[in-house]
Amino acid sequence: MAGCSGAGQSVPDVPALRVVASGDAEGRLLAQVLVALLVAQDIDAEARVYAEPRDGQQALELGAADVRPGYTGEAWLETLGRADPPGDPEASFAPVRADGLRRGIVWLPPRFEEGADQPPANATFALAVAGEPSPDADLRTVSQLAARLSERPDASVCVDREFGSRTDGLRAVLDAYLVRAEQPFLAASPEEAVRGVLAGDCLAGLTTTTDGEAGAAGLQVLVDDLEVFPAFVPAVQVREEVLEQRPEVEDALAPFGQELTTPLLRSWNARLVTGDPLEQVAQEGAQELLARLEARRSAEAEAEVTGDDAGGEDPAEG
């Protein structure tokens, strides 16, 4: 036994990885999911809350933290200092990742797939309408909403006041989707917008794609089919030094970027709204990501074997 530990000398303890959690509910949830993924692979980790996103990012860059769930749109605005984050998730990720490497921070790449129910998650702005049995529950995209609004010129839309005043906010949406500028708009916070849609005061309300209030209320979140809203892809940031010293960390965190989708994150946030404990939601969420990754890899392996068999079969013997 002494030989296994280096001639009787004790193996030094490996410090727990420090995971940044922001002050909002979704930020704390994502941090706890990362902690659960690390612990599932026998990597000690703990979450540390920073009230402001900028403080958490600074802690990561200065070495006071090791891992952080970041958003590409947030990094585009705060770190790159640019006011034009793109709507395409992959286009949003590439410059942010390149800038991170210059700072000694690695953004672990998500899996980019087509479709609103495919990874990566995108916690951007969204317009939502009432679900069943509302007559507007058939709407799926913002383009369809724009057509519905043209049919109902008196129908109101609940929009956050700050978003409504920005040139790259409401005006950009109206221009892109050819919505009449005279359409009635009601000033409302995301929470008020959800209530307004439920009460029938507005046909649609501005919230976010991962909003737990909208998810718990059963609202139909519309797809931004023209990608007008800036992409806010949640992705894992890790200090480069950590990955060099402990490469197993990247594998442990892979399920986050590989399997997290917008509807999945919205469902987790909805559970928080309805009162489920954050730690429970995070733990079960991490297990769901691991199960999804395992199922996908098994399916891919089976498909590869099947394809090889089909490709190697002699047609004359078929």
Stockholm file with secondary structure:
# STOCKHOLM 1.0

chainA/1-318         MAGCSGAGQSVPDVPALRVVASGDAEGRLLAQVLVALLVAQDIDAEARVYAEPRDGQQALELGAADVRPGYTGEAWLETLGRADPPGDPEASFAPVRADGLRRGIVWLPPRFEEGADQPPANATFALAVAGEPSPDADLRTVSQLAARLSERPDASVCVDREFGSRTDGLRAVLDAYLVRAEQPFLAASPEEAVRGVLAGDCLAGLTTTTDGEAGAAGLQVLVDDLEVFPAFVPAVQVREEVLEQRPEVEDALAPFGQELTTPLLRSWNARLVTGDPLEQVAQEGAQELLARLEARRSAEAEAEVTGDDAGGEDPAEG
#=GR chainA/1-318 SS CTGGGSTTCCCCCCCCEEEEEESSHHHHHHHHHHHHHHHHTTCCEEEEEESSHHHHHHHHHHTSCSEEEEEHHHHHHHTSCCSCCCSSHHHHHHHHHHHHHHTTEEECCCCCCSSTTSSSCCCCEEEEECCTTSTTTTCCBHHHHHHHHHHCTTCCEEECHHHHHCTTTHHHHHHHHTCCTTSCEEECCHHHHHHHHHHTSCSEEEEETTCHHHHHHTCEECBCTTCCSCCCCEEEEEEHHHHHHCTHHHHHHHHHHHHCCHHHHHHHHHHHHTTCCHHHHHHHHHHHHHHHHHHHHHHHHHHHHHHHHHHHSCGGGC
#=GC SS_cons         CTGGGSTTCCCCCCCCEEEEEESSHHHHHHHHHHHHHHHHTTCCEEEEEESSHHHHHHHHHHTSCSEEEEEHHHHHHHTSCCSCCCSSHHHHHHHHHHHHHHTTEEECCCCCCSSTTSSSCCCCEEEEECCTTSTTTTCCBHHHHHHHHHHCTTCCEEECHHHHHCTTTHHHHHHHHTCCTTSCEEECCHHHHHHHHHHTSCSEEEEETTCHHHHHHTCEECBCTTCCSCCCCEEEEEEHHHHHHCTHHHHHHHHHHHHCCHHHHHHHHHHHHTTCCHHHHHHHHHHHHHHHHHHHHHHHHHHHHHHHHHHHSCGGGC
//
